[in-house]
């Protein structure tokens, strides 16, 4: 039996809440792997993203974005936010 088959067999036994945790972990691993194999173009993109980060912004700072949403890809954008969010620092 392959590893993938073993994983699938174990997944069949789990309740839905644990499946959500596993999905989150798998997505975390994918993002982690992607970050480890960043090309120079992607490094430039990340530099640009860092320049436009809103960390530490006040509500007043964020008001400039009110009403600026365009398009119908909200689900894709929410998934991107979910996939690229930073881990909580305690």
Secondary structure, 3 states (H helix, E strand, C coil): CCHHHHHHHHHCCCCHHHHHHHHHHHHHHHHHHHHHCCCHHHHHHHHHHHHCCCCCCCHHHHHHHCCCCCCCCHHHHHHHHHHHCCCCCC
